[in-house]
Amino acid sequence: MTKNFSAYILFSILIVIILVIGYEEIKIYYDANPYINGIILLTLIIGFLLYSYKIFSLSSEYRFMNSVALGKLKLNDSSLNNYPITKLISRNLGLTSANKTITKTLEEILDELMSVIESSSDISKYLINLAIFLGLIGTFYGLLLTIGSVSNVIDGLSIEQQDFSIFFNSLKDGLKSPLSGMTIAFSSSLFGLVTSLILGLYEIITRGIKQSYYEFCENQIRLYYRSNPNNILFDQSLKQDPKIAEIIDHKLEELVMTIKNSNDSLQKEVISGLKNVSKSIKDLDKK
């Protein structure tokens, strides 16, 4: 996860350097079609802010959870207010004061964790496609202006003109509008493709951070399940597989019949053992 975060920082610095060095050239192409190029630039800014928020929030969650796992910080309700994902995991694992038991299976907790991590990913992907779409709109708009300008130039030419210098001057002046339309078309395409490329690279970096964070959380959750088997609700497995409940009922009936057919000393031992199990279950419920 640290490598992906470093890649995000280095890539952002590289973009800033390119913008500073090529500011004059970029401004020329931007001014060719400021309206559509402005919308494309706004798309880039919104996408950058969304990716930055996701990256920094997951990094913050990772540092906090890692500190708790290493024993550097204590987990309590007040410390979880600024870390919603960690708070969700803690509530599902019964580590908060509001919830002391595990109410979900391991698969349900991991699925909910993945859905939270992947939230707003559809918006980010939509912005990548939107940048290309806006670039195409600018391209077709520029081509329409070019075609209209070429038509006007052709209509304004006359082969009856005897002075070729005047003829070529009028032709040169008339071609300025079509060339301006081509500039509008290609500048919008350039801005759209570059914006899509930048957001796509941010998407790759963010996806790596999401995957690393999910794997880290999954390992911590599975470790907690292995270290606290008594806290896992038994009823969840019965709800998922009714056959297990039938088998258990059958085995309990066999056990009851065995106890009835046994001698008095064995019955007393079995009853004593069941009382100890019942007492242990009650103690767990109190905790």
RODO-2510 file (C-alpha; in nm, 4 decimals, decimal comma):
residues 287
     n   res          X          Y          Z
     1     m     0,0000     0,0000     0,0000
     2     t     0,2913     0,2322     0,0722
     3     k     0,4269     0,1796    -0,2799
     4     n     0,0943     0,2756    -0,4372
     5     f     0,0693     0,5871    -0,2216
     6     s     0,4247     0,6859    -0,3222
     7     a     0,3304     0,6319    -0,6881
     8     y     0,0338     0,8665    -0,6399
     9     i     0,2571     1,1389    -0,4927
    10     l     0,5227     1,1057    -0,7642
    11     f     0,2664     1,1043    -1,0448
    12     s     0,0956     1,4153    -0,9047
    13     i     0,4308     1,5945    -0,8801
    14     l     0,5116     1,4966    -1,2395
    15     i     0,1815     1,6426    -1,3637
    16     v     0,2468     1,9691    -1,1795
    17     i     0,5951     1,9942    -1,3340
    18     i     0,4560     1,9356    -1,6842
    19     l     0,1864     2,2000    -1,6317
    20     v     0,4428     2,4549    -1,5139
    21     i     0,6891     2,3889    -1,7970
    22     g     0,4310     2,3742    -2,0769
    23     y     0,1937     2,6399    -1,9455
    24     e     0,2288     2,8728    -2,2467
    25     e     0,1652     2,6008    -2,5034
    26     i    -0,1215     2,4529    -2,3043
    27     k    -0,2829     2,7953    -2,2735
    28     i    -0,2714     2,8454    -2,6518
    29     y    -0,4565     2,5182    -2,7155
    30     y    -0,6961     2,5886    -2,4297
    31     d    -0,7915     2,9293    -2,5734
    32     a    -0,8805     2,7659    -2,9071
    33     n    -1,2011     2,6302    -2,7493
    34     p    -1,2256     2,7594    -2,3909
    35     y    -1,5818     2,6424    -2,3265
    36     i    -1,5491     2,2699    -2,3990
    37     n    -1,1852     2,2624    -2,2864
    38     g    -1,2941     2,4300    -1,9636
    39     i    -1,5497     2,1565    -1,8992
    40     i    -1,2828     1,8941    -1,9680
    41     l    -1,0477     2,0693    -1,7259
    42     l    -1,3251     2,0774    -1,4647
    43     t    -1,3714     1,7023    -1,5150
    44     l    -1,0005     1,6526    -1,4491
    45     i    -1,0151     1,8571    -1,1277
    46     i    -1,3235     1,6722    -0,9974
    47     g    -1,1680     1,3353    -1,0770
    48     f    -0,8407     1,4315    -0,9102
    49     l    -1,0248     1,5411    -0,5950
    50     l    -1,2280     1,2179    -0,5822
    51     y    -0,9220     0,9973    -0,6246
    52     s    -0,7212     1,2033    -0,3746
    53     y    -0,9982     1,1818    -0,1146
    54     k    -1,0257     0,8049    -0,1592
    55     i    -0,6501     0,7512    -0,1441
    56     f    -0,5942     0,9670     0,1638
    57     s    -0,8969     0,8248     0,3476
    58     l    -0,7893     0,4636     0,2882
    59     s    -0,4316     0,5475     0,3858
    60     s    -0,5557     0,7066     0,7066
    61     e    -0,7753     0,4035     0,7820
    62     y    -0,4813     0,1720     0,7156
    63     r    -0,2448     0,3604     0,9479
    64     f    -0,5030     0,3678     1,2265
    65     m    -0,5933    -0,0011     1,1964
    66     n    -0,2279    -0,0986     1,1731
    67     s    -0,1516     0,0984     1,4900
    68     v    -0,4365    -0,0774     1,6700
    69     a    -0,3193    -0,4178     1,5463
    70     l     0,0359    -0,3483     1,6666
    71     g    -0,0902    -0,2309     2,0051
    72     k     0,0215     0,1295     1,9634
    73     l    -0,3348     0,2609     1,9998
    74     k    -0,6354     0,1382     2,1961
    75     l    -0,9642     0,0826     2,0198
    76     n    -1,2569     0,2762     2,1684
    77     d    -1,5780     0,4394     2,0463
    78     s    -1,4388     0,7935     2,0465
    79     s    -1,1334     0,7013     1,8405
    80     l    -1,3526     0,5392     1,5735
    81     n    -1,5522     0,8513     1,4893
    82     n    -1,2967     0,9675     1,2300
    83     y    -1,2523     0,6225     1,0753
    84     p    -1,5855     0,5003     0,9342
    85     i    -1,4536     0,1804     0,7728
    86     t    -1,2721     0,0698     1,0876
    87     k    -1,5829     0,1564     1,2867
    88     l    -1,7937    -0,0616     1,0569
    89     i    -1,5542    -0,3549     1,0959
    90     s    -1,5407    -0,3107     1,4741
    91     r    -1,9197    -0,3041     1,4991
    92     n    -1,9539    -0,6187     1,2884
    93     l    -1,6930    -0,7971     1,5006
    94     g    -1,8582    -0,6923     1,8265
    95     l    -1,5734    -0,4687     1,9415
    96     t    -1,7810    -0,1590     2,0173
    97     s    -1,9886    -0,0781     2,3238
    98     a    -2,3044    -0,0689     2,1107
    99     n    -2,2484    -0,4216     1,9802
   100     k    -2,0774    -0,6926     2,1826
   101     t    -2,1549    -0,9905     1,9603
   102     i    -2,0840    -1,0910     1,6036
   103     t    -2,4116    -1,0692     1,4142
   104     k    -2,2798    -1,1530     1,0662
   105     t    -2,0833    -1,4311     0,9055
   106     l    -1,7300    -1,3845     0,7800
   107     e    -1,8443    -1,3724     0,4166
   108     e    -2,1084    -1,1091     0,4930
   109     i    -1,8560    -0,8893     0,6738
   110     l    -1,6065    -0,9141     0,3869
   111     d    -1,8750    -0,8420     0,1249
   112     e    -1,9882    -0,5339     0,3141
   113     l    -1,6271    -0,4216     0,3491
   114     m    -1,5700    -0,4569    -0,0259
   115     s    -1,8852    -0,2580    -0,1089
   116     v    -1,7746     0,0259     0,1198
   117     i    -1,4241     0,0333    -0,0265
   118     e    -1,5585     0,0321    -0,3838
   119     s    -1,8073     0,3133    -0,3172
   120     s    -1,7913     0,6039    -0,5666
   121     s    -1,5823     0,3932    -0,8069
   122     d    -1,8595     0,4169    -1,0691
   123     i    -1,8391     0,7976    -1,0605
   124     s    -1,4626     0,7882    -1,1105
   125     k    -1,4913     0,5542    -1,4084
   126     y    -1,7682     0,7687    -1,5541
   127     l    -1,5418     1,0756    -1,5437
   128     i    -1,2805     0,8895    -1,7499
   129     n    -1,5362     0,8173    -2,0215
   130     l    -1,6821     1,1666    -1,9898
   131     a    -1,3457     1,3256    -2,0733
   132     i    -1,3261     1,1269    -2,3996
   133     f    -1,6882     1,2064    -2,4798
   134     l    -1,6337     1,5812    -2,4300
   135     g    -1,3240     1,5642    -2,6480
   136     l    -1,5290     1,4048    -2,9266
   137     i    -1,7954     1,6747    -2,8931
   138     g    -1,5274     1,9409    -2,9368
   139     t    -1,3852     1,7526    -3,2333
   140     f    -1,7154     1,7332    -3,4188
   141     y    -1,7930     2,0946    -3,3325
   142     g    -1,4617     2,2043    -3,4799
   143     l    -1,5145     1,9923    -3,7899
   144     l    -1,8556     2,1469    -3,8441
   145     l    -1,7009     2,4935    -3,8285
   146     t    -1,4296     2,3831    -4,0713
   147     i    -1,6775     2,2480    -4,3249
   148     g    -1,8885     2,5637    -4,3069
   149     s    -1,5808     2,7864    -4,3469
   150     v    -1,4522     2,5881    -4,6456
   151     s    -1,7933     2,6206    -4,8089
   152     n    -1,7854     2,9977    -4,7600
   153     v    -1,4338     3,0202    -4,9042
   154     i    -1,5326     2,8234    -5,2153
   155     d    -1,8396     3,0403    -5,2668
   156     g    -1,6293     3,3546    -5,2380
   157     l    -1,3771     3,2523    -5,5051
   158     s    -1,4208     3,3569    -5,8655
   159     i    -1,2220     3,2205    -6,1583
   160     e    -1,3004     3,5373    -6,3501
   161     q    -1,0570     3,7273    -6,1332
   162     q    -0,7628     3,8261    -6,3564
   163     d    -0,5301     3,9465    -6,0816
   164     f    -0,3837     3,6280    -5,9308
   165     s    -0,2280     3,8126    -5,6364
   166     i    -0,5710     3,9306    -5,5253
   167     f    -0,7073     3,5809    -5,5884
   168     f    -0,4436     3,4126    -5,3676
   169     n    -0,4771     3,6784    -5,0967
   170     s    -0,8508     3,6219    -5,0770
   171     l    -0,7897     3,2457    -5,0708
   172     k    -0,5345     3,2840    -4,7914
   173     d    -0,7682     3,5000    -4,5848
   174     g    -1,0556     3,2622    -4,6425
   175     l    -0,8568     2,9589    -4,5198
   176     k    -0,7993     3,1134    -4,1768
   177     s    -1,1474     3,0181    -4,0587
   178     p    -1,1213     2,6493    -4,1620
   179     l    -0,7797     2,6250    -3,9957
   180     s    -0,9253     2,7810    -3,6825
   181     g    -1,1996     2,5162    -3,6837
   182     m    -0,9396     2,2411    -3,7136
   183     t    -0,7547     2,3892    -3,4173
   184     i    -1,0755     2,3767    -3,2140
   185     a    -1,1335     2,0144    -3,3150
   186     f    -0,7858     1,8836    -3,2386
   187     s    -0,7357     2,0858    -2,9207
   188     s    -1,0544     1,9407    -2,7704
   189     s    -0,9477     1,5890    -2,8683
   190     l    -0,6067     1,6500    -2,7146
   191     f    -0,7496     1,7784    -2,3861
   192     g    -1,0031     1,4950    -2,3677
   193     l    -0,7498     1,2182    -2,4318
   194     v    -0,4896     1,3611    -2,1935
   195     t    -0,7516     1,4025    -1,9194
   196     s    -0,8719     1,0455    -1,9731
   197     l    -0,5106     0,9216    -1,9601
   198     i    -0,4384     1,1039    -1,6333
   199     l    -0,7598     0,9863    -1,4662
   200     g    -0,6982     0,6324    -1,5917
   201     l    -0,3551     0,6236    -1,4258
   202     y    -0,5089     0,7550    -1,1042
   203     e    -0,7696     0,4787    -1,1318
   204     i    -0,4934     0,2149    -1,1525
   205     i    -0,3130     0,3598    -0,8502
   206     t    -0,6358     0,3841    -0,6490
   207     r    -0,7317     0,0282    -0,7409
   208     g    -0,3974    -0,0953    -0,6072
   209     i    -0,4504     0,0916    -0,2805
   210     k    -0,8040    -0,0492    -0,2479
   211     q    -0,6808    -0,4028    -0,3070
   212     s    -0,3967    -0,3698    -0,0573
   213     y    -0,6259    -0,2228     0,2068
   214     y    -0,8907    -0,4918     0,1531
   215     e    -0,6333    -0,7704     0,1846
   216     f    -0,4981    -0,6136     0,5039
   217     c    -0,8481    -0,5873     0,6553
   218     e    -0,9334    -0,9415     0,5457
   219     n    -0,6251    -1,0791     0,7194
   220     q    -0,7094    -0,8906     1,0394
   221     i    -1,0720    -1,0100     1,0352
   222     r    -0,9764    -1,3727     0,9716
   223     l    -0,7145    -1,3516     1,2454
   224     y    -0,9782    -1,2267     1,4887
   225     y    -1,2125    -1,5088     1,3901
   226     r    -0,9417    -1,7679     1,4522
   227     s    -0,8414    -1,6182     1,7867
   228     n    -1,2026    -1,5736     1,9100
   229     p    -1,3973    -1,8830     1,7979
   230     n    -1,6302    -1,8685     2,0997
   231     n    -1,7639    -1,5254     2,0049
   232     i    -1,8932    -1,6344     1,6649
   233     l    -2,2663    -1,6833     1,6582
   234     f    -2,3602    -2,0433     1,5976
   235     d    -2,7075    -1,9590     1,4697
   236     q    -2,5693    -1,8051     1,1492
   237     s    -2,4430    -2,1406     1,0209
   238     l    -2,7796    -2,2979     1,1009
   239     k    -2,9619    -2,0317     0,9016
   240     q    -2,7378    -2,0820     0,6017
   241     d    -2,7564    -2,4655     0,6020
   242     p    -3,0769    -2,6207     0,7446
   243     k    -2,9295    -2,9707     0,6974
   244     i    -2,6824    -2,8995     0,9778
   245     a    -2,9703    -2,8294     1,2157
   246     e    -3,1389    -3,1573     1,1192
   247     i    -2,8202    -3,3542     1,1786
   248     i    -2,7690    -3,1883     1,5178
   249     d    -3,1286    -3,2623     1,6218
   250     h    -3,0834    -3,6251     1,5226
   251     k    -2,7600    -3,6526     1,7190
   252     l    -2,9220    -3,4905     2,0229
   253     e    -3,2044    -3,7449     2,0118
   254     e    -2,9507    -4,0266     2,0013
   255     l    -2,7679    -3,8703     2,2949
   256     v    -3,0902    -3,8468     2,4978
   257     m    -3,1734    -4,2115     2,4281
   258     t    -2,8224    -4,3136     2,5273
   259     i    -2,8514    -4,1250     2,8554
   260     k    -3,1864    -4,2843     2,9345
   261     n    -3,0464    -4,6335     2,8762
   262     s    -2,7288    -4,5702     3,0793
   263     n    -2,6746    -4,6286     3,4509
   264     d    -2,7255    -4,3665     3,7232
   265     s    -2,3581    -4,2754     3,7633
   266     l    -2,3170    -4,2028     3,3908
   267     q    -2,6351    -3,9955     3,3889
   268     k    -2,5043    -3,7831     3,6728
   269     e    -2,1740    -3,7240     3,4919
   270     v    -2,3478    -3,6237     3,1703
   271     i    -2,5895    -3,3900     3,3512
   272     s    -2,2995    -3,2304     3,5371
   273     g    -2,1128    -3,1755     3,2095
   274     l    -2,4193    -3,0171     3,0460
   275     k    -2,4572    -2,7818     3,3407
   276     n    -2,0952    -2,6696     3,3004
   277     v    -2,1495    -2,6063     2,9297
   278     s    -2,4670    -2,4091     3,0030
   279     k    -2,2834    -2,2005     3,2627
   280     s    -2,0024    -2,1262     3,0147
   281     i    -2,2525    -2,0119     2,7521
   282     k    -2,4210    -1,7789     3,0011
   283     d    -2,0842    -1,6285     3,0960
   284     l    -2,0112    -1,5610     2,7300
   285     d    -2,3485    -1,3893     2,6875
   286     k    -2,2762    -1,1628     2,9848
   287     k    -1,9463    -1,0580     2,8271
***
